[in-house]
């Protein structure tokens, strides 16, 4: 499982109400916060609100998206290891 820059971009620009990026059954998915309870076993990665709080209301470059996706993928793969999650 790897989170990609496209997953982050989808999170930022989806029309889903209050979107959250989760990993469910090994696949990154965007779900509405209100529907999170239906995704049993899903790992919550981040919400659009959290990303915007960290990077601000700006266009992210491909490099920004890739760096953020890589950091989030590492955090999901090994949550016990401390590292900065938001390189962007």
PyMOL commands that set and color helices and strands:
alter all, ss='L'
color gray80, all
select helices_A, chain A and resi 5-13+33-38+48-55+62-77
alter helices_A, ss='H'
color red, helices_A
select strands_A, chain A and resi 19-24+27-32+43-47
alter strands_A, ss='S'
color yellow, strands_A
deselect
rebuild
show_as cartoon
